[in-house]
Amino acid sequence: MSAAGIQDRATFAWEWQGRPVKVPYETLSPTGQSHGLKADGRPVLLPAFSTVSTRKEMLPLAGCLATQGLRCRLIDWPGFGDSTRGRLNYGPQLYHSFLADFAVTAVPPGAAVVAAGHAAAYALALARDRPGVWSRVVLLAPTWRGPLPTAMGEHPSAYAWVRRLVGMPVIGEALYRLNMLSFAISLMYRRHVYDDADRITPAFVAQKQDVARRRGARFASAAFVTGSLDPVADRAAFLALLDPLPVPILALSGIAAPRKSKAEMAELAHRSQIDLRWVNGALGLHEECAAAVAGPIASFLKSISGEA
């Protein structure tokens, strides 16, 4: 199979509560193949929510999948990456609505989806609400709870205060930038995003810092960190998205994931119909271990049409 080389970029023009939102997306295709490939198994790649979330974190995986003949569509989330940022009413309703509208408008019926982190629950919810929208779902280090609630428990009043503080002019921006210093980003990746610390180079950190420091980035980031973007309220609600199983599901979880996150992922093992596999990496396995996870993903997606 020839290497990936055809890359088309476009913008999804959306509207949320009367405000226009522009969200870039791109399609990566194998060279020498027609853009008219069947939709089945050709995945939409959804990046994980994070302070540095961007569709570009999915490019290594998309490149690996393209070498195996899969055309991949990658998109930012509103408020992250290269999309419109600033003061939007960030919350689950926004992202449920966005993903549904994008799937209806820009995704062929029956395409597969590869969803990392928080994107997992949003992809599963859409599969439940709109049968047939996805042919298969791949979950990568799936989670449903933001960093602060995971680490410190449920304190909604305190987290709301944090969001208000970060949203304040001048002071909020200054406080946010303190958390986006190179040291802070490096520490975050070393603790729970990457397993191999040698990959966290100054150039790598600078790229992530650039994403996090874009104008208006602090609003969606603060919502994510404080759990305001959590798509479900608790573990039971997350597992309910899998009962019954909406479509065939492959879940890949990192053996180096943080203890609490790993325990949540292990709950999927009790669903006998889910193909749960433990692989190298941590929460950012889709980026750090793209080549290793691409093989099982491609086999899983190609089996839809008997190509594997």
C-alpha positions as CSV (number, residue, x, y, z in Angstrom):
1,M,0.0,0.0,0.0
2,S,1.3,3.4,-0.9
3,A,1.9,6.0,1.8
4,A,-0.5,8.7,2.8
5,G,-0.2,11.8,0.7
6,I,-3.6,13.4,-0.2
7,Q,-4.6,15.9,2.4
8,D,-7.7,18.1,1.9
9,R,-8.6,20.9,4.3
10,A,-11.9,22.5,4.9
11,T,-13.9,24.4,7.4
12,F,-17.2,23.3,9.0
13,A,-19.3,26.5,9.5
14,W,-21.5,25.9,12.5
15,E,-23.6,28.1,14.8
16,W,-24.1,27.8,18.6
17,Q,-26.7,29.9,20.4
18,G,-26.6,32.5,17.7
19,R,-22.9,32.8,17.4
20,P,-21.0,31.6,14.3
21,V,-18.3,29.0,15.0
22,K,-15.7,27.9,12.4
23,V,-14.2,24.5,13.0
24,P,-11.4,23.3,10.6
25,Y,-11.2,19.7,9.6
26,E,-9.0,17.7,7.1
27,T,-9.1,14.4,5.3
28,L,-6.0,12.3,4.9
29,S,-6.1,9.7,2.1
30,P,-3.7,7.1,0.8
31,T,-1.9,8.2,-2.4
32,G,-3.1,6.6,-5.6
33,Q,-6.6,6.0,-4.3
34,S,-9.9,7.6,-5.3
35,H,-11.8,9.9,-3.0
36,G,-14.8,7.8,-3.8
37,L,-13.9,5.0,-1.4
38,K,-16.8,3.3,0.4
39,A,-17.6,5.0,3.7
40,D,-17.6,1.7,5.7
41,G,-14.6,1.6,8.0
42,R,-13.2,5.0,6.8
43,P,-12.9,6.6,10.2
44,V,-13.6,10.0,11.7
45,L,-10.8,10.7,14.2
46,L,-11.8,12.7,17.3
47,P,-9.0,14.1,19.4
48,A,-9.1,14.0,23.2
49,F,-10.2,17.0,25.2
50,S,-7.3,18.7,26.9
51,T,-5.8,22.1,27.4
52,V,-3.7,21.4,24.3
53,S,-6.4,19.5,22.3
54,T,-6.0,19.7,18.5
55,R,-6.8,17.5,15.5
56,K,-3.1,17.5,14.7
57,E,-2.5,15.1,17.6
58,M,-4.4,12.5,15.5
59,L,-2.2,13.0,12.4
60,P,0.4,10.3,13.3
61,L,-2.4,7.8,13.7
62,A,-4.2,9.0,10.5
63,G,-0.9,8.6,8.6
64,C,-0.4,5.1,9.8
65,L,-4.0,4.2,9.0
66,A,-3.7,5.8,5.5
67,T,-0.8,3.4,4.7
68,Q,-3.2,0.6,5.3
69,G,-5.8,2.1,2.8
70,L,-8.0,4.0,5.2
71,R,-9.1,7.5,4.5
72,C,-9.3,9.5,7.7
73,R,-11.2,12.6,8.6
74,L,-9.8,14.7,11.5
75,I,-11.6,17.6,13.2
76,D,-11.0,20.0,16.0
77,W,-13.5,20.6,18.8
78,P,-15.1,24.0,19.2
79,G,-12.9,26.1,21.5
80,F,-9.8,24.0,20.9
81,G,-7.2,23.6,18.2
82,D,-7.7,26.1,15.3
83,S,-11.4,26.5,15.8
84,T,-13.3,29.6,17.0
85,R,-12.4,30.2,20.6
86,G,-13.4,32.7,23.3
87,R,-16.6,33.0,25.4
88,L,-19.0,30.2,24.3
89,N,-21.3,28.5,26.6
90,Y,-19.1,25.4,26.9
91,G,-20.7,22.2,28.1
92,P,-22.0,18.8,27.0
93,Q,-25.0,20.2,25.1
94,L,-22.6,22.2,22.9
95,Y,-20.4,19.2,22.1
96,H,-23.3,16.7,21.7
97,S,-25.0,19.1,19.2
98,F,-21.7,19.9,17.4
99,L,-20.8,16.2,16.8
100,A,-24.4,15.4,15.7
101,D,-24.4,18.2,13.2
102,F,-21.0,17.5,11.9
103,A,-21.8,13.8,11.4
104,V,-25.0,14.6,9.5
105,T,-23.4,17.3,7.3
106,A,-19.8,16.2,6.7
107,V,-19.6,12.4,7.4
108,P,-20.8,9.7,5.0
109,P,-23.5,7.5,6.7
110,G,-22.1,4.4,8.3
111,A,-18.6,5.7,8.7
112,A,-16.5,4.5,11.7
113,V,-15.3,6.7,14.5
114,V,-12.0,6.6,16.5
115,A,-12.5,8.7,19.6
116,A,-9.8,9.5,22.2
117,G,-10.4,10.4,25.9
118,H,-13.6,12.3,26.5
119,A,-14.5,12.0,22.9
120,A,-15.4,8.4,23.6
121,A,-18.5,9.1,25.5
122,Y,-19.7,11.7,23.0
123,A,-19.2,9.2,20.1
124,L,-21.1,6.5,22.1
125,A,-23.9,8.9,22.9
126,L,-24.4,9.8,19.3
127,A,-24.4,6.1,18.4
128,R,-27.2,5.5,20.9
129,D,-29.2,8.6,19.8
130,R,-28.8,8.1,16.1
131,P,-28.6,4.4,15.1
132,G,-26.6,3.9,12.0
133,V,-24.5,7.1,12.3
134,W,-21.4,4.9,13.0
135,S,-20.7,1.5,11.7
136,R,-18.0,0.8,14.4
137,V,-16.5,2.6,17.3
138,V,-12.9,2.6,18.5
139,L,-12.2,4.0,21.9
140,L,-8.7,5.2,22.8
141,A,-7.9,5.5,26.5
142,P,-11.6,6.4,27.1
143,T,-12.7,8.6,29.9
144,W,-15.7,10.5,31.0
145,R,-14.4,12.7,33.9
146,G,-12.2,15.8,33.8
147,P,-8.8,16.2,35.6
148,L,-9.9,18.1,38.7
149,P,-12.9,15.9,39.6
150,T,-10.7,12.8,39.0
151,A,-7.9,14.0,41.2
152,M,-9.9,15.9,43.9
153,G,-13.4,14.7,43.8
154,E,-16.7,16.5,43.2
155,H,-16.6,20.1,44.3
156,P,-18.9,21.9,41.8
157,S,-19.0,25.2,43.6
158,A,-15.2,25.4,43.9
159,Y,-14.8,24.5,40.2
160,A,-17.4,27.1,39.1
161,W,-15.3,29.7,41.1
162,V,-12.2,28.6,39.2
163,R,-14.0,29.0,35.8
164,R,-15.1,32.5,36.8
165,L,-11.6,33.5,37.9
166,V,-10.0,32.2,34.8
167,G,-12.6,34.1,32.7
168,M,-11.8,37.4,34.3
169,P,-10.1,40.0,32.1
170,V,-6.3,40.4,32.6
171,I,-6.2,38.4,35.9
172,G,-7.7,35.3,34.4
173,E,-5.4,35.4,31.4
174,A,-2.4,35.8,33.6
175,L,-3.4,32.9,35.8
176,Y,-4.1,30.7,32.8
177,R,-0.7,31.5,31.3
178,L,1.0,30.4,34.6
179,N,-0.5,26.9,34.1
180,M,0.7,26.9,30.4
181,L,4.4,27.5,31.2
182,S,6.7,24.9,29.6
183,F,7.4,23.3,32.9
184,A,3.7,22.8,33.6
185,I,3.0,21.3,30.2
186,S,6.1,19.0,30.4
187,L,5.0,17.8,33.9
188,M,1.5,17.1,32.6
189,Y,2.8,14.9,29.8
190,R,5.3,13.1,32.0
191,R,2.8,12.3,34.7
192,H,-0.1,10.9,32.7
193,V,-0.1,11.6,29.0
194,Y,3.1,10.0,27.6
195,D,4.9,6.9,28.9
196,D,8.2,7.6,27.3
197,A,9.7,10.8,28.8
198,D,12.3,11.1,26.1
199,R,9.6,12.1,23.6
200,I,8.8,15.2,25.6
201,T,11.4,17.4,24.1
202,P,11.6,21.2,24.3
203,A,10.4,21.5,20.7
204,F,7.4,19.2,21.5
205,V,6.5,21.2,24.5
206,A,6.7,24.5,22.5
207,Q,4.3,23.1,20.0
208,K,1.8,22.2,22.7
209,Q,2.3,25.5,24.4
210,D,1.5,27.3,21.1
211,V,-1.9,25.5,20.9
212,A,-2.7,26.3,24.5
213,R,-1.8,30.0,24.4
214,R,-3.9,31.0,21.4
215,R,-6.3,33.9,21.9
216,G,-9.4,32.9,23.9
217,A,-8.1,29.4,24.6
218,R,-8.5,29.7,28.4
219,F,-12.4,29.4,28.4
220,A,-12.8,26.0,26.9
221,S,-9.7,24.8,28.7
222,A,-11.0,25.8,32.1
223,A,-14.3,24.2,31.4
224,F,-12.5,20.9,30.5
225,V,-10.2,20.9,33.5
226,T,-13.0,21.6,36.0
227,G,-15.2,18.8,34.6
228,S,-17.7,21.2,32.9
229,L,-17.3,19.2,29.7
230,D,-17.9,15.8,31.2
231,P,-20.5,14.2,28.9
232,V,-22.0,12.0,31.7
233,A,-22.4,12.4,35.5
234,D,-20.9,9.2,36.7
235,R,-19.5,5.8,35.8
236,A,-22.9,4.2,35.7
237,A,-24.1,6.7,33.1
238,F,-21.0,6.0,31.0
239,L,-21.5,2.3,31.1
240,A,-25.1,2.7,30.3
241,L,-24.0,4.0,26.9
242,L,-22.8,0.4,26.3
243,D,-26.0,-1.3,27.4
244,P,-27.0,-2.5,24.9
245,L,-23.9,-2.2,22.7
246,P,-24.9,0.2,19.9
247,V,-22.3,-1.1,17.4
248,P,-19.2,-3.3,17.5
249,I,-16.6,-1.6,19.8
250,L,-12.8,-1.9,20.1
251,A,-11.2,-0.3,23.1
252,L,-7.5,0.3,23.5
253,S,-6.2,1.4,26.9
254,G,-2.7,2.2,28.0
255,I,-0.9,0.1,30.6
256,A,0.8,3.2,31.9
257,A,-2.4,5.2,32.4
258,P,-2.8,6.8,35.8
259,R,-4.3,4.5,38.5
260,K,-7.8,6.1,38.7
261,S,-8.2,6.4,34.9
262,K,-6.9,2.8,34.4
263,A,-9.5,1.6,36.9
264,E,-12.3,3.3,34.9
265,M,-11.1,1.7,31.7
266,A,-10.9,-1.7,33.3
267,E,-14.7,-1.5,33.9
268,L,-15.1,-2.1,30.2
269,A,-13.7,-5.6,30.6
270,H,-17.0,-6.6,32.3
271,R,-18.7,-6.0,29.0
272,S,-18.1,-9.3,27.2
273,Q,-19.0,-7.9,23.8
274,I,-16.3,-5.2,23.9
275,D,-12.9,-6.0,22.6
276,L,-10.7,-4.4,25.3
277,R,-7.0,-4.5,24.7
278,W,-4.2,-3.2,26.9
279,V,-1.3,-1.7,24.9
280,N,1.8,0.4,25.6
281,G,1.3,4.1,26.4
282,A,-0.8,6.2,28.7
283,L,-3.6,8.7,28.1
284,G,-2.0,10.0,24.9
285,L,-1.4,6.6,23.4
286,H,-3.1,7.7,20.1
287,E,-0.3,10.1,19.5
288,E,2.7,8.5,21.3
289,C,2.0,5.0,20.1
290,A,0.3,5.7,16.8
291,A,2.1,3.0,14.8
292,A,1.5,0.3,17.4
293,V,-2.3,1.0,17.8
294,A,-2.9,1.5,14.0
295,G,-2.6,-2.2,13.3
296,P,-5.5,-3.5,15.5
297,I,-7.6,-0.5,14.5
298,A,-7.2,-1.1,10.8
299,S,-7.9,-4.8,11.2
300,F,-11.1,-4.0,13.2
301,L,-12.3,-1.4,10.7
302,K,-11.5,-3.4,7.6
303,S,-13.4,-6.4,8.9
304,I,-16.6,-4.5,8.4
305,S,-16.4,-5.2,4.7
306,G,-14.3,-8.4,4.9
307,E,-11.1,-6.7,3.9
308,A,-9.0,-7.9,6.9
